[in-house]
Every structure is written in structure tokens, then in C-alpha cells.
Amino acid sequence: MNIRMIAKLAAGAALIAMTAGAAKAAEQVEVLHWWTSGGEAAALNVLKENLQKQGVAWKDMPVAGGAGSAAMTALRARVTAGDPPTAVQLLGFDLKDWAEMGVAANLDDLAKKEGWDKVIPAALQNFSKYDGHWIAAPVNIHSTNWLWINKAALDKAGGKVPTNIAELITLLDAFKGQGLTALAHGGVPWQDGTLWEAVVLSTGGPDFYKKAVLDLDPAALSGDTMKKVFDTMSKLRTYFDPNFSGREWNLSTALVIEGKAGAQEMGDWSKGEWLRANKKPGTDFVCIRFPGTQGSVLFNADQFMMFNVGGDAEKAQFKMASAVEDPAFQIAFNTVKGSVPARTDVSNEKFDDCGKKGMADLTEASSKGTLMGSLAHGYAQPAAIKEAMLDVITQHLNGQLTTEAALKRLPEAVKAAK
């Protein structure tokens, strides 16, 4: 059962419970999130400490699992029981789904006072607002089309970074020749989708990505270019290690950090793990756009939606939302997390080379119209369509579907999920 259906069933009970919940402690926020890896937890501590200085207690509700699938299951259970958290980490269309149920707090007064409209990109505001009202505070802008490379392994392979898929395959072969796992990957649907969307962008370019992933054009989903995408995925699968299935993303990152793997395709949250391991960009690792995707950015943004718990608890919620948008916090948080600020008025001075590249790439993509939502992370399609597509992508990657079968199944799955 998807978010929309469960939220509709639970909306009445939840709204009644929210009114009753007004008696909760005024200066406390209960926060549901999935930032449980080392780098993510370190970044979250910046926000916790900021709020504690303001006298706001932080009640943690962490749910492990990248991309938040497990967290959404936990949230549905809480809402169904009529006991929602005061703030929830949400992505993309999930924000719209919950807001449609009337369970979101209104942050308009705070946003107007602090001028959010002027500094938060329109692409984010499309999700931070519902029906013209601010319902969430964006923390950052992530991008998913990155390749993270172990510098020592790259140097041993000749030092040339790949600029297209063919050069990537050559590099992966070199890593394999070094006795390494060439491409570290965790076999769960959202990670499969993160790799797939990068291959889609690399293979067909931004116009094809828009047609296939954003517009869901049946011809694009089943044509020759998509065939190349699935064939490339099958090839990349040969560079995984035997234990990839079900592995968390940060454990795959650790393989590259430790020199056991050559590279990993992953969003820029991966950088937080490198920094936590005291590694430096350009010295210990190399960050590049996934080969063939330079000039385009597939984005994902973490946002905190405030649930309408009412009463005095709103004071703590407003403090939390204000703390999230504070420029000093945006710098402190994102330099640790690996992402770039959600605000466009933040200096890049304190960011490392990868961070500066991320901010420059974002500006370039935004100006060219190639800043596009990530499918795997909920900014390209609603949950039902996303999950249907990921199901096909994962089945194909695991050898359960041939490329021909995947090309037939993908548009069928999209049609059925609409």
C-alpha cells in the first residue's frame, strides 16, 4: 500500500491525535530520519548542537537504510497510530503526498520573515511548498551522478579519469587487473536505481533523460537508447564483488576508502565517509561526474517537513526550521555531509575541492536547464511509479529479466503504476 493510500486511511485519526498532541513539551522536537552512517550522523550533530544551544531538546528517531525506505515504513506506522513525529526527513514527491493529507505545519510566517523565497532555488521550492504554502525546510542539495575513485588505484591504472562509458570500462578492467573489486555497489533497489539513472544520463544525454525519466515517454523507455542503458548495466554488473547483494552504501564506500575497490557510483553523501576517514580530495580520492554526464546534475534534497502537532510545540518547530536555514548551519552541515547548501547565497570558501565543484556544477546545470530530479531519490516521479521502475531495474540487474524483457516490462510497469 503506497503513502497516499495509507495517509488517506489514517488522516482522520492522525489529525485528531495531533490536536491531542499539542500538550507535548514546547521545547522539544522528535525527529525521524535515516542519517545513521558515520558521516551522516556527524553532520546531523551540527543541527542537534545548534538547537540544544537554543534550549530545544532533540528526541532522536533514527531508522537505518539509505534513501529512507525503512524510515517511510516507520512513518506510516506512526501516522496510522495517530502519533506522528514533530519533524520528518522527507524527499521529493513524498513531501507532496503527505502535505496533500493536510498533516503539514505551515511555515509561511517564518519563511517570509527570513526571505526564503529569495535564496532557495525554484526547483526546490516546488517541493518545499504545497498549494503555495511553505511546509518544509530544505537542508541541502545532493546530486547523484558522481563517481568516487581511489586515487592510488587510479594512479596505478595510469591516472586518467574516464569521460565516457567506454573509458570507464577500460578503467574498471584495470582495477580488476589490480585484484580489486572494480566497482563497489550495494544491491538494493535505490542503489541500483542511482546507478541506472546515471547510465541513462550518460548514454542518452539530458534530453533523453527528460523524455524517459521525467516525461515517461513509452518510446524512450523501450527504444534503442534504453537498450544500450540496460546492456551497459549488465556489463557493469560483471565488475561487482560476489557479496554486493543487500549491502548498505556506506559499506561499499568503505571498500573504496580501504583500497579494496577501485570506484563507486554514488551521490555526494559518499564524500562524508571519506572525510570522516580523514581522507582528502585530490590526494586520497578523486570526485568526478559519472562519465558522460558533466554539465548535468541529477538532484536530490533532504528536507525536514514539520507535522502539524499544534500548540506550543510549534515554537520548537520554528526554531528547528530557522536553524536549518541559517547560512552558518548550511555551511557547517554541508561541508561535513558532502552536499551543497540549499541556499544560493552561501559562500563556497569553506568547501573543499569536491564541494566547490558541486556548487559550480549546480550553478551550470541550473542555468542550462539540466538540473533534473533523481528518480531513485524521489524527485523525478511519485513513489508508486518510482518503485515500479526500480523493481524492473533491480530484476534486470540481478539477471531475473533479460534486456528484451526489461524493455517490454518498464513501460508496462509505469502504465500500471500511474
Secondary structure, 3 states (H helix, E strand, C coil): CCHHHHHHHHHHHHHHHHHHHHHCCCCEEEEEECCCCHHHHHHHHHHHHHHHHCCCEEEEEECCCHHHHHHHHHHHHHHHCCCCCCEEEECHHHHHHHHHCCCECCCHHHHHHHCHHHHCCHHHHHHHEECCEECEEECEEEECCEEEEEHHHHHHCCCCCCCCHHHHHHHHHHHHHCCCEEEECCECHHHHHHHHHHHHHHHHHHHHHHHHHHCCCHHHHHCHHHHHHHHHHHHHHCCCCCCCECCCHHHHHHHHHCCCEEEEECCCCHHHHHHHCCCCECCCEEEEECCCCCCCEEEECCEEEEECCCCCHHHHHHHHHHHHHCHHHHHHHHHHHCCEECCCCCCCCCCCHHHHHHHHHHHHHHHHCCEEECCCCCCCCCHHHHHHHHHHHHHHHCCCCCHHHHHHHHHHHHHHHC
